[in-house]
Amino acid sequence: MTFTLDPALATIVRPGVLWFEGATVVDREHRLDAPLAAAESAVRINPPTETTAVRTMYKRVGIDPTKTRPSSEALLRRVRKGDTLPRINSMVDVCNWCSFEFQLPYGLYDAAQIQGDVTLRIGREGESYPGIRKDDVHVGGRIALVDTIGPFGNPTSDSARTMVTTATTRGLLVVFAPREVDTRQLTRVLDVTSERMQQYTGCREASRLVGG
């Protein structure tokens, strides 16, 4: 599986990509309880603001980030109003933790459900996919991940087709970083994310790509 960044997005997005193998995904990993609670507490004590660079990334493709929020911002707003981070399963929980902490939109996918190579590009008119626990997600004019079947992810919400479940053993994780995030910073983000994934799901990092 190759990952290609469309030239039209080359000045807008600097994606960070991780491939994982050999994961054991469980419904509830109790070892995550303490670090997630600590992350939530830290934000409530010293609340950050939404990341301007991520909002600008949305605006540069014509999307209003107030109406269509980046996933990282949605997590931040949830915790700032007193809720906890959502608990889905061990792999998704690690992904949300990292997205929340670094304030970068993440996408997480079951690699076994992806067909062929992956391209990060602007969605075409009429393109959509069934969302996770929601109606169809329309990606026309938006930043989108696409395989040979069609679109399956974006920085706001992912598809039911490629969602991670307890049956997942191979994962694809994409950090939709704005171009303003330099490769050194993005590498650090991927290092921490990979370490946490290995610690809490038992997977190994099979490959990575920094910058598309």
N, C-alpha and C positions, 0 to 999 in steps of 0.2 A: 504494500500500500504506500503510494507516494502522496505527498501533501504539496499543493501548488497554490501560491498566492497570485491572484489575478493582477496584472500590472495596473489596472484601474484603481486598485486599493493600496498600491505600494507606498504612496505618500500619506496614507491615512491610518493603516493598521500595521503593527509589528507583532504577528502572532508568535506565541510560544507553544510548542506542541510536544506532548509526551505520549509514548506508547507503553502500556503495561501488560505484563503476562503473568500467569500463575496466581491470580488473585483469589482469595476466598472472601466473598461478600456475605455479610450477615445482616439481619434486620436491625439489630441493636448491638453496637459495640460499646460496652460499658466503660472501657478504658478511655473513651472519648468524652465521657460525662464531665470530668474535671477540667480538661483543657478548653472545652467549648464554653463552660460556665465562666472560666477565667477570662476568655476572650470577650464574652458578653459584658462582664463586669467592667473590664478596662474601658470599653467603649462608652458605657453609661457614665463612668467617672470623668472621662475626657473625650467627649463626642467629637469625632472628626466631621468635616463637611464633605459633601459629595465631591468626587474627583472631577475637577474642571476639564482635564484632558480627555476623560472618557466621555463627558457630555459634549465636548467639542467634536470628538470622533463621530458621534451620532449626528450632530448638526451638519457635519461636512458631507454626509450622504443624504441630507434633507429630512432627518428624523428629529422630532421634538423629544428630547430625553425626559421631559416632564410628563408627557403623555405615554410614551413607550420607554419605560425605565430600564437601564442596564440592570442585569441580575445582581451585580454587586451592590448597587445603590438600593435596590429593593430589600436586600438582606439588611443593609445598614439601617434603613428607615424602620424596618420591622423591630430590630433590637432597640433602637433609640426610643421607640414608643412603649417599650416594656415587655415585648414578647421575647421568646427564646428563638434561637436558630432552629429551623425545621429539622426533624430527624426522619430520614427516609431509609437509608441503609448505610453501612460503614463507608463505602466508597463515595457515595454522594455526600455524606456528612463531612468527610475530609475535604472534598471539593468546595462545599459551601463555606467551611471554616476558612480556607485559604482565600477564596474570593472576597469574603467579608473582611478579613484581616488586611489583605493587600489592596482592597478596593479596586479590583480589576474584574471585568466580567469573565467568567469561566464557562466552558461547555464540556460536558462529560458524556461519553458515548460507549456503548457496548460494541467493541470493534468487530465482533462476530456478526453483527447485524448490518455492518457497512459493506456495501458492494463496490469493488473496484477502488480506484484512486479517489482522493478527496481534493476538492478545489474550494478555496475561500474567495468568493466573488460577490458582486452585487446581484441580488435576486432579480429574476425577470418578471415582467408583468404576468400576473395570474399564477405564479408559483406559490405553493403553500404546502403544509403538511399537518397531519393531526397532532396537536400538542399533547403534552402530558397533563391529564386531568383537566383539559380545557378544549375549546373549540379549535377549528383550524387556525394555524398561525400563518398569516400571509407575509411573504418575504419579498414581494416585488419592490424594488428600489432600496432594499435593506441589505446590510452585510449578512451573508449566508454561507453555510457550509453545504456542499453538494457532492453526492457520489453518483454512480452511474444510474441509480434509480431516480434521484432527484434531491431536493433540499432536505436537510434533516436537523439543522441547528442554526442558531444565531446568538448574539450576545444577550438577548433578553429571555428567550425560552427555547427549549429543545423539543424533539419529536418523540412521540410514543414508540415509533419504529425502532429507534436506536437507544432507548432508555436503559440505564443500568439497573439490573435486578440481582437477586441473590443467586441467579444462575450465571451471572457474568464472571468470566475468568480473564478476559482480555479487554483492556480499556484504551480508549483514545481520549486524551484531555487536551483542550485548546484554551489558551489564555488569549483573549481578544484585547491585547494591549494596544493603546494608541501609539502612533509612530514616535511621539515625544518620549516614550519610555525607552531608554537606551539598552543596548544588548547586555551590558554588565548588570543592570538592575533586573532585567528580565531573566537572566541566567540565575540570579539569586532567588527569584520567585520560583523558578522551576526546580531549583535545588531543594528548597524547603518543601515544596509540594510533593516532589518525588520521595523525599525522606519520610514524610508523614504517610503517604500512600503505602510505602513499604512497611512501615511500622504497624499500621492499623488494618491492612488488608493482606499482608504477607506476600504481596506481588513483587516483581522485580521490574526495573525500568529496562525495556527492550531497546528503545531508541528515543531520540529527541531532536527537535529542530527549533532554532532560535532565529526569529526574524523573517521566516517565510522564504 
